[in-house]
Amino acid sequence: MIRKLIWTMILIAVAALMAYGMRNYPGSASFEWFSWQISMSIYVFAFISLLIFVLFFWLWRLYRGMVALPSRFRGWREDKREQRALAALQTATIALQEGRFAHAEKAAKIAARKPSAAALAALLGAASAHARGDQSIASEWLNQLDTHPEFADAKILQETHMALDNGDTARALTLLDTVSPNLRKHSLRYKELLIQAQAQSNNWHEVKQLATERKTTITTEQRSEWMKRAISGLSSDESLSADYLRTLYKDMPDDVRDDDEAVKTLVQAFIQREAYADARRVIQESMRYRWRPNLLPDYVRAATSDSVTEQLKMCDAWQAQGHNDAALHTTAGQLCVRSELWGQAKKHFEEAIRLAPSAMLYSSLAQALHGMGDKEGAQNAEHQASAFHEVKILTP
């Protein structure tokens, strides 16, 4: 609007100048051509010259537009193909995330017709075909990336993911060795695949090392999860000594020590190696800040003839802290049985039965009563254990 107004003002100014000139500064222009002579006002000549210039200017623009029409049509068709390819890429990405893998691969084929979108379409097509379980088609998609060197690392990561899903960890590790240094340094996906490959290969030392690296792109939650898995894997390795497990426990981060499953696995590994004192120490330290009754059965298994007294004192300390539950009384009763403290064992089992009765507790009570010489009471407890067991079986 402003542009039109400016041009209108310019035309008005030009017309005013011409009218002023024609009135105050008259002049003429003459032309001879053979026997013809043309004479006109200089201002009329200027106006006609302007009209001729404008006419030729627009004719020239029309000519250029007609000459450029085929190329403009080709550009229009190219833009349509570009838009169609982008829309197909978007459809393929959404369908892949939604689990519509066949639809995603179909859209990827449409996008692959555009050279600029072919590489990304190949990645989406490979992921879709792999998700469908068609590994040959997935490999064909990935082979299309050979002509796109900028997608070399992306191709390796996708091939590694496929190899891990297919259980081929050796190939996955081989592929990960070929990625670029920049990807090793900055890629979270590379680090996740590397740890996953090492875990599948049971290389728990490498998993632990990767999970504890200071300069890593792995999040704190992921680091803790992989560290827990490394602890479980290393603890179940029978070739490792108790000294190694002690070092492993010393290096455990606090968030991993707070995981019941990781601690339980380590405790059982100590017990398996007859390092009972270490197992008891781990359990007691784990109970220091949070009550963890699922560790109490291992606390009994870690007992020795010279440790029961101290363990019973620890049970009393836990009870004084307010942990007066069935699991603690069961543990104390079993420790009393180990020391043949039948009266105390009877007391603890009766309290545990009051809190959470079970067939196992009635059987343990019968054992304590046998130790006390109360055969009749032991028989009654055994009958109650049998009846409790039968009721549990009949209950749907």
C-alpha positions as semicolon CSV with decimal commas, in nm:
position;residue;x (nm);y (nm);z (nm)
1;M;0,000;0,000;0,000
2;I;0,277;0,244;0,090
3;R;0,464;0,152;-0,226
4;K;0,162;0,236;-0,445
5;L;0,118;0,565;-0,264
6;I;0,482;0,660;-0,327
7;W;0,457;0,582;-0,699
8;T;0,134;0,784;-0,725
9;M;0,305;1,082;-0,564
10;I;0,601;1,048;-0,802
11;L;0,370;1,041;-1,108
12;I;0,180;1,346;-0,981
13;A;0,511;1,531;-0,931
14;V;0,631;1,441;-1,281
15;A;0,300;1,553;-1,437
16;A;0,315;1,881;-1,247
17;L;0,672;1,945;-1,362
18;M;0,579;1,876;-1,726
19;A;0,275;2,111;-1,706
20;Y;0,491;2,381;-1,553
21;G;0,759;2,339;-1,819
22;M;0,511;2,344;-2,108
23;R;0,367;2,671;-1,978
24;N;0,684;2,858;-1,891
25;Y;0,958;2,692;-2,098
26;P;0,813;2,592;-2,436
27;G;1,028;2,405;-2,691
28;S;0,999;2,180;-2,994
29;A;1,170;1,883;-3,153
30;S;1,193;1,821;-3,532
31;F;1,278;1,504;-3,725
32;E;1,332;1,457;-4,102
33;W;1,315;1,122;-4,277
34;F;1,335;1,136;-4,660
35;S;1,061;1,379;-4,757
36;W;0,891;1,355;-4,424
37;Q;0,930;1,613;-4,153
38;I;0,793;1,567;-3,804
39;S;0,777;1,849;-3,552
40;M;0,638;1,826;-3,197
41;S;0,667;1,972;-2,853
42;I;0,970;1,863;-2,661
43;Y;0,745;1,753;-2,375
44;V;0,528;1,543;-2,604
45;F;0,846;1,385;-2,742
46;A;0,963;1,304;-2,388
47;F;0,625;1,150;-2,302
48;I;0,621;0,937;-2,619
49;S;0,982;0,826;-2,553
50;L;0,883;0,720;-2,203
51;L;0,587;0,522;-2,337
52;I;0,810;0,348;-2,594
53;F;1,065;0,263;-2,322
54;V;0,797;0,120;-2,095
55;L;0,651;-0,079;-2,386
56;F;0,986;-0,230;-2,481
57;F;1,066;-0,297;-2,113
58;W;0,749;-0,498;-2,063
59;L;0,796;-0,679;-2,394
60;W;1,146;-0,777;-2,281
61;R;1,014;-0,904;-1,949
62;L;0,745;-1,101;-2,129
63;Y;1,008;-1,256;-2,354
64;R;1,229;-1,349;-2,060
65;G;0,931;-1,497;-1,874
66;M;0,837;-1,709;-2,174
67;V;1,194;-1,831;-2,218
68;A;1,223;-1,914;-1,844
69;L;0,884;-2,085;-1,828
70;P;1,016;-2,443;-1,875
71;S;1,279;-2,402;-1,604
72;R;1,025;-2,244;-1,369
73;F;0,791;-2,537;-1,430
74;R;1,075;-2,778;-1,353
75;G;1,145;-2,586;-1,033
76;W;0,780;-2,601;-0,938
77;R;0,777;-2,978;-0,990
78;E;1,100;-3,007;-0,789
79;D;0,944;-2,812;-0,502
80;K;0,641;-3,043;-0,509
81;R;0,871;-3,346;-0,492
82;E;1,058;-3,185;-0,203
83;Q;0,738;-3,123;-0,013
84;R;0,616;-3,476;-0,085
85;A;0,946;-3,621;0,039
86;L;0,938;-3,413;0,358
87;A;0,580;-3,518;0,424
88;A;0,674;-3,883;0,367
89;L;0,968;-3,851;0,610
90;Q;0,737;-3,705;0,872
91;T;0,484;-3,984;0,816
92;A;0,756;-4,251;0,837
93;T;0,895;-4,107;1,161
94;I;0,553;-4,086;1,327
95;A;0,454;-4,434;1,209
96;L;0,783;-4,580;1,335
97;Q;0,731;-4,427;1,679
98;E;0,372;-4,550;1,687
99;G;0,473;-4,905;1,598
100;R;0,314;-4,908;1,250
101;F;0,628;-5,047;1,093
102;A;0,486;-5,153;0,754
103;H;0,332;-4,808;0,707
104;A;0,660;-4,645;0,811
105;E;0,855;-4,846;0,555
106;K;0,606;-4,759;0,282
107;A;0,644;-4,388;0,358
108;A;1,023;-4,427;0,363
109;K;1,011;-4,570;0,009
110;I;0,822;-4,261;-0,107
111;A;1,073;-4,030;0,061
112;A;1,367;-4,223;-0,087
113;R;1,266;-4,107;-0,438
114;K;1,404;-3,765;-0,351
115;P;1,788;-3,781;-0,347
116;S;1,819;-3,524;-0,069
117;A;1,594;-3,735;0,156
118;A;1,717;-4,079;0,048
119;A;1,972;-4,125;0,328
120;L;1,735;-4,037;0,610
121;A;1,464;-4,247;0,447
122;A;1,708;-4,541;0,438
123;L;1,764;-4,514;0,813
124;L;1,392;-4,505;0,883
125;G;1,331;-4,793;0,642
126;A;1,603;-5,003;0,803
127;A;1,464;-4,942;1,152
128;S;1,112;-5,029;1,034
129;A;1,221;-5,346;0,855
130;H;1,424;-5,456;1,157
131;A;1,128;-5,397;1,385
132;R;0,919;-5,615;1,153
133;G;1,185;-5,887;1,179
134;D;1,290;-5,872;0,812
135;Q;1,667;-5,846;0,846
136;S;1,742;-5,887;0,473
137;I;1,529;-5,586;0,381
138;A;1,685;-5,389;0,667
139;S;2,032;-5,467;0,528
140;E;1,922;-5,354;0,182
141;W;1,808;-5,024;0,326
142;L;2,139;-4,976;0,507
143;N;2,341;-5,059;0,196
144;Q;2,191;-4,749;0,036
145;L;2,387;-4,540;0,287
146;D;2,720;-4,644;0,136
147;T;2,694;-4,350;-0,104
148;H;2,635;-4,107;0,183
149;P;2,958;-4,085;0,389
150;E;2,803;-3,830;0,626
151;F;2,571;-4,107;0,747
152;A;2,852;-4,357;0,816
153;D;2,828;-4,335;1,196
154;A;2,449;-4,347;1,191
155;K;2,466;-4,662;0,979
156;I;2,710;-4,826;1,221
157;L;2,488;-4,749;1,521
158;Q;2,182;-4,891;1,346
159;E;2,373;-5,205;1,246
160;T;2,497;-5,240;1,605
161;H;2,143;-5,209;1,739
162;M;2,029;-5,479;1,497
163;A;2,319;-5,705;1,591
164;L;2,244;-5,674;1,963
165;D;1,877;-5,751;1,908
166;N;1,982;-6,060;1,714
167;G;2,223;-6,169;1,989
168;D;2,537;-6,116;1,779
169;T;2,743;-5,930;2,040
170;A;3,076;-6,003;1,871
171;R;2,964;-5,822;1,556
172;A;2,820;-5,538;1,766
173;L;3,154;-5,481;1,941
174;T;3,339;-5,500;1,609
175;L;3,108;-5,239;1,457
176;L;3,143;-5,004;1,754
177;D;3,523;-5,010;1,711
178;T;3,482;-4,845;1,370
179;V;3,290;-4,531;1,473
180;S;3,451;-4,190;1,451
181;P;3,639;-4,039;1,750
182;N;3,390;-3,753;1,768
183;L;3,103;-3,998;1,811
184;R;3,289;-4,186;2,085
185;K;3,328;-3,863;2,275
186;H;2,984;-3,706;2,242
187;S;2,728;-3,974;2,154
188;L;2,501;-4,104;2,430
189;R;2,362;-4,369;2,196
190;Y;2,713;-4,500;2,129
191;K;2,781;-4,530;2,501
192;E;2,450;-4,709;2,565
193;L;2,511;-4,957;2,285
194;L;2,868;-5,019;2,400
195;I;2,761;-5,093;2,758
196;Q;2,476;-5,310;2,633
197;A;2,715;-5,507;2,412
198;Q;2,962;-5,556;2,696
199;A;2,680;-5,665;2,927
200;Q;2,550;-5,919;2,675
201;S;2,905;-6,052;2,646
202;N;2,923;-6,079;3,028
203;N;3,221;-5,842;3,028
204;W;3,116;-5,697;3,362
205;H;3,457;-5,544;3,433
206;E;3,418;-5,327;3,122
207;V;3,059;-5,245;3,215
208;K;3,170;-5,131;3,560
209;Q;3,452;-4,924;3,412
210;L;3,223;-4,760;3,157
211;A;2,958;-4,689;3,420
212;T;3,210;-4,521;3,653
213;E;3,386;-4,302;3,397
214;R;3,387;-3,939;3,499
215;K;3,384;-3,796;3,147
216;T;3,078;-3,972;3,013
217;T;2,756;-3,874;2,842
218;I;2,550;-4,129;3,037
219;T;2,294;-3,981;3,275
220;T;2,312;-4,046;3,647
221;E;2,013;-4,279;3,636
222;Q;2,163;-4,481;3,352
223;R;2,500;-4,496;3,525
224;S;2,337;-4,630;3,840
225;E;2,138;-4,890;3,647
226;W;2,441;-5,021;3,463
227;M;2,647;-5,018;3,782
228;K;2,382;-5,233;3,951
229;R;2,394;-5,478;3,664
230;A;2,773;-5,483;3,679
231;I;2,765;-5,553;4,053
232;S;2,519;-5,838;4,000
233;G;2,723;-5,981;3,715
234;L;3,055;-5,958;3,895
235;S;2,910;-6,098;4,218
236;S;2,779;-6,404;4,035
237;D;3,123;-6,469;3,880
238;E;3,259;-6,756;4,087
239;S;3,614;-6,695;3,961
240;L;3,640;-6,367;4,154
241;S;3,788;-6,376;4,502
242;A;3,647;-6,234;4,822
243;D;3,919;-5,967;4,816
244;Y;3,790;-5,845;4,480
245;L;3,436;-5,834;4,618
246;R;3,558;-5,626;4,911
247;T;3,712;-5,376;4,670
248;L;3,393;-5,385;4,466
249;Y;3,185;-5,304;4,771
250;K;3,421;-5,025;4,869
251;D;3,385;-4,863;4,526
252;M;3,004;-4,895;4,512
253;P;2,831;-4,557;4,476
254;D;2,576;-4,462;4,739
255;D;2,280;-4,493;4,504
256;V;2,388;-4,847;4,415
257;R;2,432;-4,938;4,782
258;D;2,074;-4,826;4,832
259;D;1,952;-5,089;4,583
260;D;1,834;-5,400;4,769
261;E;1,894;-5,638;4,480
262;A;2,254;-5,527;4,426
263;V;2,338;-5,554;4,796
264;K;2,165;-5,892;4,827
265;T;2,360;-6,029;4,532
266;L;2,688;-5,911;4,685
267;V;2,601;-6,058;5,024
268;Q;2,517;-6,395;4,870
269;A;2,848;-6,385;4,682
270;F;3,033;-6,332;5,013
271;I;2,841;-6,622;5,170
272;Q;2,920;-6,846;4,875
273;R;3,291;-6,774;4,930
274;E;3,250;-6,835;5,306
275;A;3,338;-6,472;5,378
276;Y;3,065;-6,460;5,642
277;A;3,208;-6,164;5,833
278;D;3,202;-5,950;5,518
279;A;2,843;-6,056;5,445
280;R;2,736;-5,958;5,798
281;R;2,919;-5,625;5,773
282;V;2,750;-5,538;5,443
283;I;2,407;-5,619;5,587
284;Q;2,463;-5,421;5,904
285;E;2,591;-5,118;5,714
286;S;2,296;-5,143;5,475
287;M;2,056;-5,139;5,772
288;R;2,216;-4,828;5,917
289;Y;2,005;-4,575;5,727
290;R;1,711;-4,780;5,604
291;W;1,532;-5,088;5,731
292;R;1,572;-5,367;5,473
293;P;1,408;-5,687;5,603
294;N;1,469;-5,874;5,276
295;L;1,838;-5,898;5,379
296;L;1,761;-6,072;5,710
297;P;1,747;-6,430;5,572
298;D;2,103;-6,384;5,444
299;Y;2,197;-6,245;5,785
300;V;2,107;-6,584;5,932
301;R;2,295;-6,772;5,660
302;A;2,603;-6,559;5,732
303;A;2,604;-6,663;6,102
304;T;2,888;-6,863;6,252
305;S;2,924;-7,022;6,593
306;D;3,130;-6,730;6,725
307;S;2,917;-6,454;6,569
308;V;2,566;-6,544;6,692
309;T;2,597;-6,351;7,018
310;E;2,695;-6,029;6,842
311;Q;2,421;-6,084;6,584
312;L;2,159;-6,125;6,856
313;K;2,279;-5,802;7,015
314;M;2,237;-5,636;6,676
315;C;1,884;-5,774;6,650
316;D;1,809;-5,626;6,992
317;A;1,949;-5,291;6,874
318;W;1,730;-5,300;6,563
319;Q;1,428;-5,383;6,777
320;A;1,511;-5,090;7,005
321;Q;1,509;-4,866;6,699
322;G;1,145;-4,959;6,642
323;H;1,180;-5,238;6,387
324;N;0,954;-5,479;6,572
325;D;0,827;-5,686;6,279
326;A;0,787;-6,055;6,202
327;A;1,100;-6,069;5,987
328;L;1,323;-5,946;6,271
329;H;1,170;-6,188;6,526
330;T;1,208;-6,474;6,279
331;T;1,575;-6,386;6,229
332;A;1,638;-6,358;6,603
333;G;1,461;-6,690;6,662
334;Q;1,668;-6,869;6,397
335;L;1,987;-6,726;6,546
336;C;1,879;-6,850;6,890
337;V;1,824;-7,196;6,743
338;R;2,181;-7,186;6,608
339;S;2,303;-7,122;6,965
340;E;2,049;-7,363;7,117
341;L;1,889;-7,081;7,314
342;W;1,556;-7,259;7,298
343;G;1,362;-7,039;7,538
344;Q;1,451;-6,718;7,357
345;A;1,388;-6,887;7,022
346;K;1,038;-6,989;7,141
347;K;0,966;-6,633;7,250
348;H;1,072;-6,483;6,915
349;F;0,883;-6,739;6,706
350;E;0,565;-6,687;6,906
351;E;0,590;-6,312;6,853
352;A;0,653;-6,359;6,481
353;I;0,349;-6,590;6,458
354;R;0,140;-6,326;6,630
355;L;0,247;-6,066;6,374
356;A;0,245;-6,279;6,056
357;P;0,165;-6,650;6,101
358;S;0,300;-6,902;5,852
359;A;0,365;-7,276;5,826
360;M;0,740;-7,213;5,841
361;L;0,710;-7,025;6,170
362;Y;0,501;-7,301;6,327
363;S;0,763;-7,554;6,220
364;S;1,039;-7,339;6,368
365;L;0,839;-7,310;6,691
366;A;0,807;-7,690;6,702
367;Q;1,186;-7,716;6,668
368;A;1,237;-7,477;6,961
369;L;0,986;-7,669;7,173
370;H;1,162;-7,997;7,091
371;G;1,485;-7,839;7,210
372;M;1,316;-7,743;7,535
373;G;1,188;-8,097;7,580
374;D;0,822;-7,998;7,538
375;K;0,719;-8,282;7,307
376;E;0,347;-8,220;7,344
377;G;0,384;-7,850;7,260
378;A;0,609;-7,939;6,967
379;Q;0,347;-8,182;6,832
380;N;0,076;-7,918;6,862
381;A;0,296;-7,671;6,674
382;E;0,361;-7,926;6,400
383;H;-0,014;-7,992;6,371
384;Q;-0,074;-7,619;6,341
385;A;0,195;-7,599;6,072
386;S;0,030;-7,882;5,878
387;A;-0,316;-7,732;5,917
388;F;-0,189;-7,388;5,816
389;H;-0,023;-7,537;5,510
390;E;-0,340;-7,722;5,409
391;V;-0,550;-7,408;5,450
392;K;-0,306;-7,216;5,231
393;I;-0,330;-7,483;4,961
394;L;-0,711;-7,490;4,967
395;T;-0,742;-7,111;4,960
396;P;-0,784;-6,999;4,595
